[in-house]
Amino acid sequence: MTNDVVIVGAGPVGLFLAGELALAGVRPVVLDRLPARSGEQKANGLVGQVLRLLDHRGLHQPLSGLPGAPRPIPRFVFGAFPLELDRLDRNPLHAAPVPQHRIEEVLEEHVRALGVTVRRDHEVTGFDQDRTGVTVHVHGPDGAERLRARYLVGADGGRSTVRKLAGIGFPGITATDPVSRVAHVRPPEGLRTTDSGEVLLPGCPTPFRTYTHTRTDHGVFVISPFDPGAVMIATMEWGGPPADQDTPLTLDELRASIRRVTGADLPLAPARTAGPFTPRRTVGHNTRLAERYRDGRVLLVGDAAHVHAATGGPGLNLGLQDAANLGWKLAAELRGWAPAGLLDSYQRERHPVGQRVFMHSQAQTALMAPGPGTTAVRALFGELLAHPDNLGRIAALLAGSDIRYDVDCPHPLAGRFVPEISATTSDGEVRIAELARTGRPLLIDLTGGKLDLAGPAAGWKDRVDLVTADCPRPPTGALLLRPDGYVAWATEPDRADREGMDRALRTWFGAAGS
């Protein structure tokens, strides 16, 4: 049997891509070399526009535990600079402290409910592609086997086997500094909390803000009390003692690093709360971006396409939106209605986004390094951040909301992720995010039908849903929403612009009635 798509990697990105394909009527199978979900502590949360994307799929509430739409956070950090985001009239940055093992758990429940097969303990050892598909060589519990697929997607991380086998270059920068150490520990004795919520370490007069990076003369310190029984503590050091990458990080080693970075001697003990809380050491960092995201019928997504420093938490924001961008386009190709060049637009749209994360992750690392030169740059950067316009630009950079795709439509919303909009349909008041749960393209008339779009859009009713609603103060009269949440076309309330709508429907969703 030929599968529609074989996805290699059952991390968050691979699982989310499988869900997007399944919503579009495509049959993916997910392979992962591990026999069970990893016990390694990786991401500690979700940051950026990805939370609004997950809200479009009904996944925000199970992940965050909060009802309704994602809410912007009042403060965050960039390169160890505190960002007071509540100063902004429009704050674009969202975040939720969700450990990666929980993200994977929720996403796997989501895709299994959609009928997706996840095969663990299956390692890809090779593949051959031809004009009609890909033969994937796999070693599983029953030995060697072959799977036939129309497309193969590598979502298998920074050391991607799929990328290497495809011969796709992975240029970038490898740095030997800093050395990062992180562990979840029992709340240490001697910690004191100030009235403003900052933490005082024993013997250290300077308070440290929680959930943020604090730069000292000797490195960076982070303390995040995510759980009553487990506090995450991390350090970053430049030019410190040699670190043996072949030995596991111990709490004694982390304690010595805390002493060097902060001057405080902090007793550490294993966390009381059940893990996974594996102590982790990272020596240096790689910042790399795949030369291309596609080679014939083989595609890359997430960390298989890009790796970078974790500062600011951009990884899942970038990777999950890669998956959303690719999913509907690959499904359109498989179902036969994709216009020419649609699948290639995945590379065209997402590669520049990877380049922006490539840039700002390096900038943040540079801003945290010790030394008088960095201190001088930080003084200037701090002055710039005092201006709300600059603060807003940094917030949008971290959120990914500064991205605007070229969709050949002059409306201010076109090419951007759709804003939060509530409207009234025949079923009552509804948010656009709730309308998007099906994963199908949406043509939304916010004038209550005054624009009369049903007739002109009838040729696409097999793949585009028309929603008629009333909105008291609409930011637009109507909009065409891609499944990844981006606006392909929009028009004003007093102008139907049927010519522009027809052009957008053909550009993104193929010929009418095909």
N, C-alpha and C positions, 0 to 999 in steps of 0.2 A: 504494500500500500504506500502511496506517495502522500506525505504530509504536506500541508500548505507551507508551513514554516517550522523549522527547527531553531529554537532559541537556546544558546549555550550560556548557562549561568542563571541560577535561581535566586540571585540577590534581588534587592528592591527594583532595580531597573528592568531586569529580565522578566520578573513577575508582572510589573506594571505593563510592559509591552505586550505580554501574553493576554492580559485583560483587555487592552485596547483592540487587539486583533479579534478576540472572541466577541466583543461587542459589535464588531463590524461583520460578523458572520464567517470568520476565517478560523481554520483549525490549526492552532499551534501546539507543539509539544515542547516542553522545557526539559533540558538535560542539565544535571549538575554533578560534578565529580565527587562531592562530599556525600556521605551516606545519610546525613541529617543536617539541619540548619546549623550554621557555624556558632560555636560558643564564644567566639572572639568578640570583644566589645569594640565596635567601630564607631559609626556615627552616633552622636548623642541627641540629635534632633533634626528638625526640618526648618529651613530658613529660606524665606523669599516667596516669590510668586507661586512656587510649587504648592503651597497650601491652598491657594485659590483653585489651582488645577485639581487637586484632590477633592476639594469641595464640589467641583463639577461632576465628580464620580460618586459622590456620597460617602467618601472615605475620610473626610476631615473629622467628623464627630467620633467615629470609632478610634481614630488615631490620637486625637487631642483630648477626648473626653468632654469637649465643650459643644453646646448646641449652637445652631445658627451659623452665620457666615464667619470666616476667620476675622479676627480683630487685630489691627496693627499693634505692635509692641511699643511701649513708650521709650525704650532705650536699647541700644545695642553697642557694638564695638567694631572699629575698623583700625587694624594695625596698632592695637592697644590704645586707641583714642576712644574715650566714651562718646557715644552719639546720643544726644538728648533729643530724641525724635518727637517728643511731645511739643517741641517748639514749632513744628511744621504745621501749616494749614492742611496739607494733604500728605499724610504719612503712608508711603507705599510698602513698608516693610512688615512682614508677618513672620512669626516663628512659633514653634511648639517643641518643648523638650520631650522627645519620644526616642527611646533607645532603638538602635537598628534592629535588634532581634524582635522587638514588638512590631516595627514597620513590616518586617518580612512575614511575621505571623498574620497580620491583618491582610496583607496583599495576597498571601497564599490562600487564605480563606476566601477572598474575593474571586480569585481566578478559578479555584476549584468549584465554586458555586456557578461559574460560567461554563463549566465542563472541560476546563483545561487539564491536561495530563502533565504532572510533574514527575520526572523519573530521576531519582537520586542514585548515587553510586554509579553514574554513567559518565565516563571520561571520553572526550573526543580525542582521537589519535591522528586523524587526517580527514581530508575530504577531496573529492574530485567534482569539478563543476563543468557543465556542458551547456548547450544552447537552451535546454528545457528545464534544467534543475541542478541539484547538488546531491551527490552521494556522500553521506557522512559516515566515517568509520568510527565506531564506538566500542569501548571496552566496558562491559557491565558485569553484574554478578554472575551471569551465565556465560561469560566469555565474550569473544569478539562478535560483533554484528554490524550490519549496515542499515542505515536509514536513508530513504529517498525523500527529498524535500524540493519544493519549487524555489524556496529561498532559505538561506542560512544566516542567522544573526548572531554575532558575537557580543554577548553581554557578560563576558567572563573576566572583567576586571583589568587592572593595569598591566598584568603579565599575560594578557589575552593569548590563548593558544590559537584562536581563530584568526586574530590579526597577524600573528607570526606565520601561520600556515598560508595565509593569503599573500604574504610578502609585502604588506603595507608598511611603509616607513613610519617611524615614531620619533621624529626629531624633537629636540628640546634641550633642557639644561639639567644637569645633575650637580647638586651642591652637597658638600660634606658637612656643612653647618646649616641650621642648628641641630643639636641633639634634643629631641623631645621625649619626655617621660610622663606617663599618665597611669593612674590607678584609682580604683574606687576603694575607699578605706572606711573604717569605722570613724565617726566624728571624733577627731582628736581631742584629748583632754587639754585644757588650758586655752581653748579658743574662746574669745569673747566677741559678742555682737554689739555694735553701737546702735544708738537710737535710729540712725539712718539706714540700718541694715548692713553696714560694712562689717568686716571681720578683722579682729586684732589678733595677731599671732603672738605667742609667748616671747617676750624679750624684743619685740619689734614695734617701735612706736608708730609706724605708718600703717593706717588701716587699708585693707584691700576690699574692693568691691567684689561682690559675688557675681558669678556667671559672666565674667569678663576677663580680658587679658590685662595684666598690670605690668608695665615695664619698669625694671629697676636698673641700677648701674651694672648689674651682672647677668641680666637675662629677663625672663618673663615668668610670671607666676599666675596660676588660675586656680580658683576654688569655687566649686559649684555644688551646693547641697541639694542634689536632685531628689534625695530620698532620706527620711529620718534615720535610716540605718546605713546609708552609704553616701559618702561625700566624694565627689570626683576632685582630685588634686592633680595638677599638671605643672611641669616646668619646661622651659626652653632655654638652652645654653649655647653660647657661641664660644669656641676655643676652650672648652672645659677639658677635663681629663678624658683620655681615650675610652670609648665605649665598646665593649665586646658584643658585636651583633649576634654571635652564636650562642650566647647565654641568656636565659630569661631575665627580665627585669625583676629585681627584688625590692621589697619595701625599704630595706636599708639603703640601697642605692638611691631610691627616690628621696629618702630623708636627707641624705648627704647633698643631693642636688638642691633641695629646698633651702638647706642651710647656706649653700653658696650663693643662691639667687636672692634670698630675702634676709639672711642673717639670723633667722629663727631656727631653733632646734625643735622639730615637731614630731613627737612620738606617733608612729603609725601602726595600725593593726588591721587585719582583714575586715572587710565589711560584714555587718551582721546579716544584711539582706541577701537573699539568694541572687546569684549572678544572672547572666555571665558577666564577670568583672575581671577579666584577665589583665594583669598589669602589662603595659606595652611600652616599648622603646622604639623610637624611629630616629635613625641616624641620617641627617641631611634630608633632602627632599628632591623629588623629581618633578619637573614641570615639562610635560610633553604633550604634543598634539599630533594625532594621526595625519599623515599627508592627505589622505582621503578617507571618507566614511563608507565608500562603496567600491567593491571590485566585482563587477558583473552581478552575480546573484548572491553575493556575500556582502553583508553590511555590518557596521560596528555601531554600538550605542553605549552610552555611559562611560565608565572608566576604561573600557576597551579602546575608546576613541580619544581619551584625554585624562591626564593625571596632573595633580597640582597640590600645593600645600592646603591643609584643611582649615587654615585660619579664616574665620568668618562663615564657615559651614556651607560653601557653595556647591559641594559635590552632588548631593541629591537634587538640589534645585536645578542644576545643569542636566544631570543624567535622566531624571524622570521627565523633564520637558523634552529631551531628545526622544524618549520613547513615545511621548504623546505626538510629537511631530511626525515621527516615522510610522507609527501604527496605522493611522487612517490612510496614509499615502500608499503603504505596502498593501493594505487591504483593497484599496481601489484598483491597484495593479492586478491583484489576484482575481478580483471579481469582474474585471474586464471593462470598467468604465473610466479608468484613469486617462485624463488627457495627456498628450505627449509632453514628456519632461517633468511630470509631476513627481515621480520618485527621485529624480535628480535634484529637485528643489530641497530635499532633505539636507544634502550636503551644502547647498547654496545658502540655506537659512541658518543651519545650526553650526557650521564651522566657524563663522565670525563670532558667534556667541561663545564658543570654546576659546577663541583668541582673547576675548575680553576677560574671561576668568583667568586665563594664562597671565594676562597683564596685571590684574588687580591682586591676585594671590601673591605674586612676586613683590608687588609694591608694599603689601601689608607686611610681609616678612622683612623687607628692607627697613621699614619704619620701626620695627621692634628691636633691631640689632643694637648692641651697646656701642658706645663711642661718642666723642664730642661732635663729630660730623653729623651723625644721626640726630643727636640732641638738637643741633641747630636747625636741621630740616624739620624736625618735629615742632619746634617753636613757630616756624613759619606756617606749617600745615595747621597747627592749632588756631592761628589767627584766621586762616581761610575758613575753617570749620565754624567759626563764630558767626559767619554770614549765613542766613537761612537758605539762600539759593545754593551755596556750595554744599551745605549739609543735605539738602534735598537731592542733589546730584549723586552724592555718595550713597544715600539710602536707596535711590533708584538703581544704582550700579549693583549693590548687594542683592536687591530684590530681583533683579533681572527685568524690571519694568521699564527700563530705558531702551529695550529692544523694540524696534519697529521693522517688520518685514516689508519688502517692496511688493505691494499687491496692486499697484497701478490704480489707486483710487485716492483723490485729494482730501477726502473727509478726515478730520483730525483723529477719529477713532480707528480708521482703516490701518491695518498692519499691526495693531496693538492688541494686547490681551484685553478682552471685553471688561469694562468696569462693572462693579456691583450695581445691578439694576433690579428693582422690584416693579412688578406690573400686575394688572388684574386681567385674568382670562375668564372664560366661561366656568372654570373650575374654582375660581377665587384668586386671591392674591398669591403670587408665586415669584421667586427669585429666578433670574436667568440661570444661575448655577443649578437649580433644581430641574429646569427644563433640559439641561445638558446631560442628565444622568444616562440617557440612552446611548451617548457617544455618537449620535448621528449629526450631520450638518443641520443647522437651523436657519430658516429665514424668518425673522421676527419683525412683525409690523406693530409698532408701539402706538399707532394712531387709532387703534380700534377698527381697522379695516378701511380707513379713508383713502389710503394709497392704492387699494384694490390690486393687490399683488398676486392673487390666486391664479388668475388667467395666465399672466406672463410666466409664472413659475411652474405651471402645470406639467411641463415636459420633464421636470426633475423630481416629481413627487415620489418616485420609487427610491430616491436616495437622499432627498432633502425634505425635512419636515417644515411646513409653514405653520407658524404660531401667530395668532392675532390677539393683541392685548391692548389695554389702555394703561398709559403711564402719565401721571399728572404733570411731571416736568421732565420729559424725556431728553436725554443727551443727544438723541438722533431720532428721526422718524421711523426708520427701519434699518436693520442690519442683517448681513449674512455672516453667520458664525461657523467657522471651521470646527471640526471635532476637537482640535487641540486648544480651543478657547480663544483663538485669534480672529479678529474681524477681517473678513475678506472684502467687504463692501458695506458702505453706510450712506444714508441720504438724509436730508433735512425733512422735518414734518410736513412742509408745504410743497415738496418736490419729489415725485416718485422716482425719477431717474431710471426708467426701465431699461434704457440702453446700457447704462453702467451695470445694472443688476444682471442683465442677460450676459454681458461680457464676463462678469465675475463668475457666474454660474458655469459658463463654458470653460473658463480658465482653470477653475479648481475642481469642478465636478463633472466635466466631460460634456459631450454633446447631448442635447435633449433627447430623451426617449431611448438612449443607447443602452 
